[in-house]
Structure formats: C-alpha cells, structure tokens
Amino acid sequence: MNVAAGIALLLVLGACGAPEHPEPTTGSVVRHSQPLSFVYRLVDGNGVVSARALRGQPVLISFLATYDLASQAQARFLSGVFQRHSESMHAAAIVLERSDNQPLVLAFRDTLKLTYPVAMGDEVLIGGGGPFGDVHAVPSTVLLDREGRIVWKHIGLAREEDLEQALAGAS
C-alpha cells in the first residue's frame, strides 16, 4: 500500500469513530429530585427568584441566553403557557450569562415583554453545576412540583405543547 492510500484509509477510519465531544442530547426526561434550594438575583436588581418563594405551585424555569435564537423562542413559549395558567403555576427564566451582560438581559426581557421573573445565573450555574444538575445547554427547561422537586427536564427547545403536557402531568 502506498503512503497516500494509507493516509486516506486512516482518515476514513478516523471519521468512523465516535466524536471526541458528543453533542448535547435534546429531549425530555422525568426526574425526581429532593426539594431544591436556590436564590438568583433578578436582572433589574429588584429582588430575587428563590425556591422558597416559588413553592406551593408547579413552576417552569427556562435557562436561556440572549444571543441564542432558540432561547428567544423558548422565552415566548414559556410566556404563552404562563399567560394561560398564571393562576395555577409560576414561571421564571434564568439567564446563563455573566453579570456584565445585564444590559443585554434587560433588553432581552423588555423586547420580548416577559411578564415572569428573569434572573441572572451565578458562576456555578453558568458552569453547568448547581441545584438543577447539568443545564449548561440553552435553552433548557425544568418543571418543579409544588414542593420544589424536579419532576421534568428538557434539554433543547421545548414547544408550548411540551410545556403544557409536562405541566398537566405535575398537577
């Protein structure tokens, strides 16, 4: 075998292997966790989003980024569900960006006319850690039950129908 054929064979065989860094999977999983504890500062500085304040009703929390089109769609889908069920649920968005992006996050919130709380994630959450588990992919959405336990988690864009179905399962 000549050198060129050997190199071509190695390239073909190398392309057949598993990716070194697999892409994050999308989809929904049902998880049952212990009640969570968290506090994140609202983007406008006027309060916090906390596990304690959200207990008593199911809550959908979406993890977003201002630079991501799918996050913009997720924020709108969450708005639609929240408008229909605001008497029986809570909703919030946590933005996975550094605090120096606060002006962008405020513009994101105001431009999309989000009526639910929008908070800034902390360094631990932005790094993929924290009480929600691995939520470094945006958008991601979790549903907490009335006691503050994760009962549903979706990585990727969750349509309004997906959010409605998850919410119905938590009631």
C-alpha positions as CSV (number, residue, x, y, z in Angstrom):
1,M,0.0,0.0,0.0
2,N,1.4,3.4,-0.9
3,V,1.6,6.3,1.6
4,A,-1.3,8.2,0.1
5,A,-3.6,5.2,0.2
6,G,-2.6,4.6,3.8
7,I,-3.3,8.2,4.8
8,A,-6.7,8.0,3.1
9,L,-7.5,4.8,4.9
10,L,-6.6,6.3,8.3
11,L,-8.7,9.4,7.6
12,V,-11.7,7.2,6.7
13,L,-11.3,5.0,9.7
14,G,-10.9,8.1,12.0
15,A,-14.1,9.6,10.6
16,C,-16.0,6.5,11.6
17,G,-15.2,6.8,15.3
18,A,-17.4,8.4,18.0
19,P,-17.0,12.2,18.3
20,E,-14.5,13.4,20.8
21,H,-17.0,15.8,22.4
22,P,-20.5,14.4,21.8
23,E,-23.3,17.0,21.1
24,P,-25.7,17.5,23.9
25,T,-28.8,15.4,23.6
26,T,-32.2,17.0,23.3
27,G,-35.3,15.6,24.7
28,S,-37.3,15.3,27.9
29,V,-36.7,13.2,30.9
30,V,-38.6,12.8,34.1
31,R,-36.5,13.2,37.2
32,H,-37.4,13.1,40.8
33,S,-35.2,15.1,43.0
34,Q,-35.1,16.4,46.5
35,P,-36.6,19.8,47.0
36,L,-34.2,22.3,45.6
37,S,-32.7,25.4,47.3
38,F,-31.6,28.3,45.2
39,V,-31.6,32.1,45.0
40,Y,-30.8,34.1,41.9
41,R,-30.8,37.9,41.6
42,L,-33.4,39.5,39.3
43,V,-31.9,41.1,36.3
44,D,-33.3,44.6,37.3
45,G,-31.8,44.2,40.8
46,N,-35.2,44.5,42.4
47,G,-35.4,41.2,44.2
48,V,-34.6,37.5,43.7
49,V,-36.0,34.3,42.3
50,S,-35.9,31.7,45.1
51,A,-37.0,28.2,45.6
52,R,-38.8,29.2,48.8
53,A,-40.9,31.9,47.0
54,L,-41.9,29.5,44.2
55,R,-43.1,26.7,46.4
56,G,-46.8,25.9,46.6
57,Q,-47.4,25.7,42.8
58,P,-45.7,24.0,39.9
59,V,-43.0,26.1,38.3
60,L,-41.5,26.1,34.9
61,I,-38.0,27.5,34.8
62,S,-36.2,28.0,31.5
63,F,-32.5,28.5,31.2
64,L,-31.7,31.0,28.4
65,A,-29.1,33.1,26.7
66,T,-29.6,36.5,25.0
67,Y,-27.5,35.5,22.0
68,D,-29.4,32.3,21.2
69,L,-32.5,32.4,18.8
70,A,-33.8,29.2,20.4
71,S,-33.7,30.9,23.8
72,Q,-35.8,33.7,22.4
73,A,-38.4,31.2,21.1
74,Q,-38.3,29.4,24.5
75,A,-39.0,32.6,26.3
76,R,-42.0,33.2,24.1
77,F,-43.3,29.7,24.5
78,L,-43.0,30.0,28.3
79,S,-44.8,33.3,28.1
80,G,-47.7,31.7,26.3
81,V,-48.1,28.9,28.9
82,F,-47.7,31.3,31.8
83,Q,-50.4,33.7,30.4
84,R,-52.8,30.8,30.2
85,H,-52.0,29.3,33.6
86,S,-50.7,32.2,35.7
87,E,-53.3,31.5,38.5
88,S,-52.1,27.9,38.9
89,M,-48.3,28.0,38.2
90,H,-45.2,30.0,38.5
91,A,-42.7,30.7,35.7
92,A,-39.2,32.1,35.6
93,A,-36.2,32.4,33.3
94,I,-32.6,32.2,34.4
95,V,-30.1,33.7,32.0
96,L,-26.8,31.8,31.8
97,E,-24.6,34.8,31.1
98,R,-22.1,36.8,33.2
99,S,-23.4,39.7,35.2
100,D,-21.7,42.3,32.9
101,N,-24.3,41.3,30.3
102,Q,-27.1,42.7,32.5
103,P,-27.9,45.5,30.0
104,L,-28.4,42.9,27.3
105,V,-30.6,40.7,29.5
106,L,-32.7,43.7,30.4
107,A,-33.2,44.5,26.7
108,F,-34.0,40.8,26.1
109,R,-36.6,40.8,28.8
110,D,-38.2,44.1,27.8
111,T,-38.1,43.4,24.0
112,L,-39.9,40.1,24.4
113,K,-42.3,41.6,27.0
114,L,-41.7,38.8,29.5
115,T,-44.1,39.0,32.4
116,Y,-42.4,36.4,34.6
117,P,-39.3,37.0,36.7
118,V,-36.0,37.0,34.8
119,A,-32.8,36.3,36.8
120,M,-29.1,36.1,36.3
121,G,-27.4,32.8,36.8
122,D,-24.4,32.6,39.1
123,E,-20.9,31.3,38.1
124,V,-21.7,27.8,39.4
125,L,-24.9,27.5,37.3
126,I,-23.3,29.0,34.2
127,G,-20.6,26.4,34.6
128,G,-23.1,23.6,34.4
129,G,-23.4,22.9,38.1
130,G,-25.8,23.9,40.8
131,P,-29.1,22.6,42.1
132,F,-30.6,21.9,38.7
133,G,-27.9,19.5,37.5
134,D,-26.4,19.9,34.0
135,V,-28.2,22.8,32.4
136,H,-25.4,24.4,30.5
137,A,-27.1,23.9,27.2
138,V,-29.6,26.7,26.2
139,P,-32.4,26.5,26.1
140,S,-33.2,24.0,28.9
141,T,-36.3,23.9,30.9
142,V,-37.2,22.2,34.2
143,L,-40.5,21.7,35.9
144,L,-40.6,21.8,39.7
145,D,-43.6,20.3,41.6
146,R,-45.3,22.2,44.4
147,E,-42.6,21.1,46.9
148,G,-39.8,22.3,44.6
149,R,-38.6,19.0,43.3
150,I,-37.5,18.5,39.6
151,V,-40.2,16.3,38.0
152,W,-39.4,17.1,34.3
153,K,-36.4,18.3,32.5
154,H,-36.0,19.2,28.8
155,I,-32.7,20.0,27.1
156,G,-33.3,22.0,23.9
157,L,-36.3,23.9,22.7
158,A,-39.5,22.8,24.3
159,R,-42.6,23.7,22.4
160,E,-45.7,25.1,24.1
161,E,-47.3,21.7,23.7
162,D,-44.4,20.1,25.5
163,L,-44.6,22.6,28.4
164,E,-48.4,22.1,28.6
165,Q,-48.0,18.3,28.7
166,A,-45.4,18.5,31.4
167,L,-47.4,20.9,33.5
168,A,-50.5,18.7,33.2
169,G,-48.5,15.8,34.5
170,A,-47.5,17.7,37.6
171,S,-51.0,18.7,38.6
